[in-house]
Amino acid sequence: MYIYKCSNCGNKWKDENPEICPKCTSENFEIIGEGGGRWKKIILILFFLLLVSSTVLFFILNNNSQVKKIDLIYITQSNYVEIKTDPEIKDFSKYGFEAKILNNNLTIENGKIYPCSSGQITVTWNESNEKYIINEKNSPPLFDLVGDFHSNSGCNEDKGTLVIMGVDYDPVACNYIVDVSYTKNDKVLKNKNIPNLLVKFEQGNWQSSNRISFEKAGEKLGLVQVKLENSESTYEYEYNMLHECIESSDCNEFTKDAVVTKFNELNKGSKFKSIEFRKYLQNSGCATLPLINFKGEDYQFQSFLNKIKTKSIKTKGTKVRDLVLSNNNSQVDKLFIE
């Protein structure tokens, strides 16, 4: 739209493409300016800004939705294994990295695995996170420790005295589990990984697993011994109870409310009735005992009961905050207690 001026009568008006002056009908007029040009510019600027912001938002959202691919390679040194990643991972704990030889956890620090012995290394990480995919270019090595272990491995740390806290049992898996810990100055230390642990049941051979099936244990489990590899010092424990397997047909369904109510009911007063709670879990469900997360720290169920017994853990005033069920709600996998 433009502004026109009639040369005959001096009239000014706005129009797109007039043929005559609307006042005197003269055909003698001229364009003297643009009509509404300022608003046109404002609208164009606003449209441009909207277009730019929409484009930026699209790229941000698109970038966040992309899966990050991380290439990983293991490089074996004399007394440690280096993990090289592209792009570089600076904090491996954020990705849930764990390394083991057999059932023994290894120290991972600054992208390096520090074994305490030779053996096949296995490495796992959190694969449920959909924001990244880790691609192993080679497999974790069958490690051969050359010379002494690395100073960062923690293998020579004074952990205290190795002891058997007790023997647990899993009626669903039909096996016994030895609970081993350390004591120092007559106190049970916080659960630690025990590398190179060997266990002997009765007169059998030393083995790296702390489990034995009911069938292999015979009519009843008796003498249990533990020691560290290449060590002559042993600790013994006499266990004289036999537990039968529980068939899957015996499993009943749990509900979160029922488990929470039972725990809170047995945790009233000054002493937690831990044995009754254990019987409730094993008699009501599929019997495999859950992992316990107590105030942010994970414990095996029997270790948790043992620490209550030694008063290194106090449950007074605590409650079940959450729990994880599986196997059609017939199994409590994990309890979160705070």
C-alpha positions in Angstrom: 0.0 0.0 0.0 1.2 3.5 -0.9 0.3 7.2 -0.1 -0.9 9.2 -3.1 -1.3 13.0 -3.6 -3.7 14.5 -6.2 -2.0 17.2 -8.2 -5.4 18.7 -9.0 -7.0 19.1 -5.5 -4.1 18.3 -3.2 -6.0 15.3 -1.6 -3.8 12.6 0.1 -5.0 9.0 0.5 -3.7 5.4 0.9 -4.4 2.8 -1.7 -2.9 -0.1 -3.6 -3.4 0.8 -7.2 -5.9 3.7 -7.7 -7.1 4.9 -11.1 -8.6 8.3 -10.0 -8.5 10.6 -7.0 -11.4 9.6 -4.7 -12.2 13.3 -4.0 -12.1 15.0 -7.4 -11.9 12.0 -9.8 -8.8 13.5 -11.4 -6.3 11.0 -12.9 -3.5 13.4 -12.2 -1.8 12.1 -8.9 1.5 10.7 -7.8 3.0 8.4 -5.1 4.6 10.4 -2.2 5.3 7.5 0.2 4.6 4.0 1.6 1.5 3.4 3.7 1.9 1.2 6.9 5.6 0.5 6.1 6.6 0.7 9.8 4.2 -2.1 10.8 5.3 -4.2 7.9 8.9 -4.0 9.1 7.9 -4.9 12.6 5.9 -7.9 11.4 8.8 -9.0 9.3 11.2 -8.7 12.2 8.9 -10.7 14.5 8.5 -13.4 11.9 12.2 -13.6 11.4 12.8 -13.9 15.2 10.1 -16.6 15.4 11.7 -18.5 12.6 15.2 -18.3 14.2 14.0 -19.4 17.6 12.1 -22.3 16.2 15.2 -23.5 14.3 17.4 -23.3 17.4 14.8 -25.2 19.5 14.6 -27.9 16.8 18.4 -28.4 16.8 18.5 -28.5 20.7 15.8 -31.1 20.9 17.2 -33.1 18.0 20.7 -33.0 19.6 19.4 -34.2 23.0 17.5 -37.1 21.4 20.6 -38.4 19.6 22.2 -41.5 21.2 25.8 -40.9 22.1 28.2 -43.7 20.8 31.3 -44.4 22.9 34.0 -46.6 21.5 36.0 -48.5 24.1 39.3 -50.4 24.0 41.2 -52.3 26.7 45.0 -51.9 26.8 46.9 -54.4 29.1 49.9 -53.2 31.1 52.0 -55.3 33.5 49.9 -54.7 36.7 46.8 -52.8 35.4 44.4 -52.5 32.4 43.7 -49.2 30.9 40.3 -48.4 29.4 40.5 -45.9 26.5 37.3 -44.3 25.3 36.4 -42.1 22.4 34.9 -39.6 23.3 36.8 -39.7 26.6 35.0 -40.8 29.8 36.3 -38.8 32.7 34.1 -40.3 35.5 33.4 -44.0 34.9 31.2 -44.3 38.0 28.6 -42.2 36.3 28.2 -45.0 33.7 28.1 -47.7 36.4 31.3 -49.4 35.4 32.3 -52.5 37.4 35.2 -54.9 36.8 35.7 -58.4 38.3 37.9 -61.4 38.3 35.6 -64.3 39.1 33.3 -62.9 41.9 35.9 -60.3 43.2 35.3 -56.7 42.4 38.3 -54.7 41.2 39.3 -51.1 41.7 38.6 -48.8 38.8 40.2 -45.4 39.1 40.8 -42.7 36.4 40.0 -45.2 33.6 42.3 -47.9 34.9 41.5 -51.4 36.3 43.8 -52.6 39.1 43.6 -56.4 39.6 45.0 -58.1 42.7 45.7 -61.3 40.8 45.7 -63.0 37.4 42.5 -64.1 35.8 39.7 -63.3 33.3 38.5 -59.8 33.7 34.8 -59.1 33.1 33.5 -55.5 32.7 29.9 -54.3 33.0 28.2 -51.0 32.9 24.7 -49.5 33.1 23.1 -50.6 29.7 19.6 -49.3 30.6 20.6 -45.7 29.9 19.3 -44.9 26.4 21.4 -41.7 26.0 24.6 -43.7 25.1 25.8 -46.9 23.6 29.2 -48.3 24.5 30.9 -50.3 21.8 33.8 -52.6 22.9 36.5 -52.7 20.2 38.1 -55.7 22.0 37.2 -58.0 24.8 38.3 -57.6 28.5 41.6 -59.5 28.7 42.6 -62.7 30.4 44.9 -60.8 32.8 48.4 -62.1 33.8 49.7 -60.1 36.7 53.4 -59.4 36.2 55.3 -58.6 39.4 53.6 -56.9 42.3 50.1 -55.4 42.1 49.7 -51.7 41.5 49.8 -49.4 44.5 46.3 -48.0 43.6 44.7 -51.5 43.7 44.2 -51.4 47.5 45.3 -55.0 47.6 47.7 -54.4 50.5 45.2 -52.4 52.5 44.9 -53.5 56.1 41.4 -54.8 56.0 41.4 -56.5 59.4 40.8 -60.1 60.3 38.8 -62.3 57.9 35.8 -63.9 59.6 32.7 -65.9 58.6 29.7 -63.9 59.8 27.3 -66.8 59.2 25.8 -69.1 56.6 22.7 -68.0 54.7 20.5 -70.2 52.5 18.4 -69.8 49.3 15.6 -72.3 49.1 14.7 -71.3 45.6 18.2 -71.7 44.2 18.7 -74.6 46.6 22.1 -73.5 47.9 23.9 -72.2 51.0 25.8 -68.9 50.9 28.7 -68.1 53.2 28.7 -64.5 54.4 32.3 -63.3 54.9 33.5 -60.0 56.3 36.4 -58.4 58.2 36.7 -57.4 61.8 39.0 -54.8 63.2 39.4 -53.9 66.8 36.4 -56.2 67.6 34.2 -54.3 65.2 32.6 -55.6 62.0 33.8 -53.4 59.2 31.5 -52.1 56.4 31.0 -54.7 53.7 34.1 -54.8 51.4 34.9 -56.7 48.3 37.2 -59.5 49.2 39.5 -60.4 46.3 41.1 -63.9 46.1 38.7 -65.4 48.7 38.6 -69.2 48.8 35.9 -71.3 50.5 36.0 -75.0 51.4 32.9 -77.0 52.4 33.5 -80.0 54.6 36.4 -82.0 53.0 35.9 -80.7 49.5 38.3 -78.6 47.5 38.9 -74.9 47.9 36.7 -72.9 45.5 36.3 -69.2 44.6 32.5 -69.3 45.0 30.9 -68.8 48.4 27.9 -71.0 47.4 27.3 -74.7 47.5 24.1 -76.5 46.5 22.0 -78.5 49.0 22.7 -81.6 47.0 26.5 -81.2 47.1 26.4 -80.3 50.8 24.9 -83.7 51.5 22.5 -84.5 54.3 23.5 -81.4 56.2 26.1 -78.7 55.9 28.9 -79.0 58.5 32.3 -77.4 58.6 32.9 -74.3 56.4 36.4 -72.8 56.0 37.5 -69.6 54.3 40.9 -68.1 53.5 42.7 -65.8 51.1 44.5 -67.2 48.1 48.2 -68.0 48.8 47.5 -67.7 52.6 47.8 -70.5 55.2 45.5 -68.7 57.7 41.9 -70.1 57.7 38.7 -69.3 59.6 36.3 -72.1 60.4 32.5 -72.1 61.0 30.4 -75.1 62.1 26.9 -75.1 60.5 24.5 -77.9 61.3 21.1 -77.0 59.7 19.5 -78.4 56.6 16.9 -76.5 54.5 14.8 -77.9 51.8 14.1 -76.4 48.4 10.9 -74.5 47.9 9.1 -75.3 44.7 7.9 -72.4 42.5 4.3 -73.5 43.1 4.7 -72.6 46.8 5.2 -69.0 45.9 2.6 -66.4 46.9 2.2 -62.9 45.7 3.6 -59.9 47.6 2.2 -56.4 47.6 4.3 -53.3 48.4 1.9 -52.2 51.1 2.0 -55.6 52.8 5.8 -55.8 52.9 6.1 -52.2 54.2 3.4 -52.9 56.9 5.2 -56.0 58.0 8.6 -54.4 58.3 7.2 -51.4 60.2 5.2 -53.8 62.5 8.4 -55.8 63.3 10.5 -52.6 63.7 8.5 -51.1 66.5 10.2 -50.6 69.9 14.0 -50.8 70.5 14.7 -54.0 68.7 14.0 -55.0 65.1 12.5 -58.6 64.9 14.8 -59.5 62.0 14.3 -63.3 62.2 10.6 -62.9 62.0 10.9 -60.6 59.0 13.2 -63.1 57.3 10.7 -65.9 57.9 7.9 -63.7 56.5 9.8 -63.1 53.3 10.7 -66.7 52.8 7.4 -68.2 53.8 5.3 -65.7 51.8 7.2 -65.5 48.6 9.7 -67.3 46.5 12.2 -67.3 49.4 15.3 -65.7 47.8 16.2 -63.0 50.1 16.4 -59.4 48.9 19.3 -57.0 48.7 18.9 -54.3 51.4 19.7 -50.6 50.7 20.0 -49.1 54.2 20.5 -45.3 54.2 22.1 -45.5 50.7 24.4 -48.4 51.4 23.8 -51.9 49.8 24.0 -55.1 52.0 23.3 -58.7 51.4 20.3 -59.7 53.5 22.3 -61.9 55.9 25.0 -59.3 56.3 22.3 -56.8 57.1 20.9 -59.1 59.9 24.5 -59.7 61.2 25.2 -56.0 61.4 22.0 -55.5 63.4 23.1 -58.3 65.7 26.5 -56.7 66.3 24.8 -53.3 66.6 26.9 -51.8 63.8 23.5 -51.0 62.2 20.5 -49.6 64.1 17.1 -49.8 62.5 15.2 -47.9 65.2 13.1 -45.1 63.7 13.6 -46.3 60.1 11.0 -47.4 57.6 10.8 -49.0 54.2 10.9 -46.2 51.7 10.5 -48.3 48.6 11.0 -51.9 47.3 11.4 -53.7 44.0 9.3 -56.7 43.2 9.8 -59.3 40.4 8.8 -62.8 39.2 5.1 -61.8 39.1 5.3 -60.1 42.5 6.4 -63.3 44.2 10.0 -62.1 44.8 11.2 -59.1 46.7 14.5 -58.1 44.9 15.5 -55.0 46.9 14.3 -53.1 50.0 15.1 -49.4 50.5 15.2 -48.6 54.2 15.8 -45.1 55.7 
